[in-house]
Amino acid sequence: MLTHAQFHRLYRISAWYDLLITWPYTTPLTLAMMWQMIGGLHATAGLAPLPELGPYAILFGNFFGTIVVLWSVLRLKLNDPQLARWDAVGRWMFSAWMINALLSGASPLLWGFLVIELCFAVLQSLPVQRQALA
């Protein structure tokens, strides 16, 4: 069980994490730069090359980046713990899609993101102590 202060800190950290990780996906240029960097990590690790980014992959990558950045800013701006509960639902869903991608042959680097997603999903799903009445 988390205290209110712990839960507050947790959902703010998760929002900052999302913002920092996903902003490169928001534009075609930054997505291409990020994809090239991930491709370099693949080459260094001896993994298979990444597929080329086609126009649909760029479009959906930009959609993803835009909506997650907006959702992150909204959570930081409104500072509402109820949004953390909704975020947990999204993280469980994102985790399912990552597992599906991994089972379909996606980059093993995705495991790192999956572990973080699952950690935030679990933590943001934990109960929070009731506040004592004054």
FENRARA-V737163 format. One record per residue. N is the residue number from 0. SS is DSSP state (hx for helix, st for strand, lp for the rest). PSI is psi in whole degrees, 0 to 359 (* if undefined). OMEGA is omega in whole degrees, -180 to 180 (none if undefined). Layout:
BEGIN
<<N & SS & PSI & OMEGA> <N & SS & PSI & OMEGA>>
END
This chain:
BEGIN
<<0 & lp & 134 & -178> <1 & st & 149 & 170> <2 & lp & 165 & 177> <3 & hx & 319 & -180> <4 & hx & 318 & 178> <5 & hx & 315 & -179> <6 & hx & 319 & 178> <7 & hx & 311 & 180> <8 & hx & 318 & -180> <9 & hx & 311 & -177> <10 & hx & 334 & 174> <11 & hx & 318 & 177> <12 & hx & 317 & -179> <13 & hx & 324 & 178> <14 & hx & 317 & 177> <15 & hx & 319 & 177> <16 & hx & 310 & -180> <17 & hx & 317 & -179> <18 & hx & 313 & -178> <19 & hx & 323 & -177> <20 & hx & 326 & -171> <21 & hx & 346 & -177> <22 & hx & 327 & -180> <23 & hx & 343 & -179> <24 & hx & 355 & -171> <25 & lp & 340 & 179> <26 & lp & 154 & 178> <27 & hx & 320 & -179> <28 & hx & 311 & -178> <29 & hx & 327 & 176> <30 & hx & 316 & 179> <31 & hx & 319 & 179> <32 & hx & 318 & 179> <33 & hx & 318 & -179> <34 & hx & 321 & 178> <35 & hx & 320 & 178> <36 & hx & 316 & 178> <37 & hx & 322 & 176> <38 & hx & 322 & 176> <39 & hx & 320 & 176> <40 & hx & 320 & 178> <41 & hx & 313 & -179> <42 & hx & 316 & 180> <43 & hx & 322 & -179> <44 & hx & 358 & -180> <45 & lp & 23 & 180> <46 & lp & 165 & 179> <47 & lp & 148 & 178> <48 & lp & 149 & 176> <49 & lp & 151 & 176> <50 & lp & 159 & 176> <51 & lp & 148 & 176> <52 & lp & 111 & 176> <53 & lp & 176 & -177> <54 & hx & 326 & 180> <55 & hx & 322 & 177> <56 & hx & 319 & 178> <57 & hx & 316 & -180> <58 & hx & 309 & -178> <59 & hx & 327 & 173> <60 & hx & 318 & 178> <61 & hx & 321 & 175> <62 & hx & 311 & 180> <63 & hx & 308 & -178> <64 & hx & 316 & -178> <65 & hx & 312 & -176> <66 & hx & 323 & 180> <67 & hx & 322 & 176> <68 & hx & 315 & 178> <69 & hx & 316 & 179> <70 & hx & 320 & 179> <71 & hx & 313 & -180> <72 & hx & 319 & 178> <73 & hx & 315 & 179> <74 & hx & 319 & 179> <75 & hx & 319 & -177> <76 & hx & 312 & -177> <77 & hx & 333 & 176> <78 & lp & 43 & -175> <79 & lp & 118 & -178> <80 & hx & 336 & 177> <81 & hx & 329 & 178> <82 & hx & 332 & 178> <83 & hx & 325 & 178> <84 & hx & 318 & 177> <85 & hx & 324 & 178> <86 & hx & 322 & 178> <87 & hx & 319 & 177> <88 & hx & 314 & 178> <89 & hx & 321 & 180> <90 & hx & 321 & 176> <91 & hx & 318 & 180> <92 & hx & 313 & 178> <93 & hx & 320 & 179> <94 & hx & 318 & 178> <95 & hx & 319 & -179> <96 & hx & 325 & 177> <97 & hx & 318 & 178> <98 & hx & 317 & 177> <99 & hx & 316 & 179> <100 & hx & 318 & 179> <101 & hx & 319 & 178> <102 & hx & 340 & 179> <103 & lp & 7 & 175> <104 & lp & 15 & 178> <105 & lp & 165 & -179> <106 & lp & 134 & 176> <107 & lp & 344 & 176> <108 & lp & 338 & 179> <109 & hx & 335 & 178> <110 & hx & 321 & 179> <111 & hx & 317 & 179> <112 & hx & 323 & 180> <113 & hx & 317 & 180> <114 & hx & 315 & 180> <115 & hx & 316 & 179> <116 & hx & 312 & -179> <117 & hx & 322 & 177> <118 & hx & 311 & 179> <119 & hx & 322 & 179> <120 & hx & 313 & -180> <121 & hx & 309 & -176> <122 & hx & 320 & -179> <123 & hx & 353 & 176> <124 & hx & 349 & -178> <125 & lp & 152 & 177> <126 & lp & 155 & 178> <127 & st & 140 & 180> <128 & lp & 144 & 174> <129 & lp & 142 & 177> <130 & lp & 141 & 178> <131 & lp & 141 & 177> <132 & lp & 140 & -178> <133 & lp & * & none>>
END
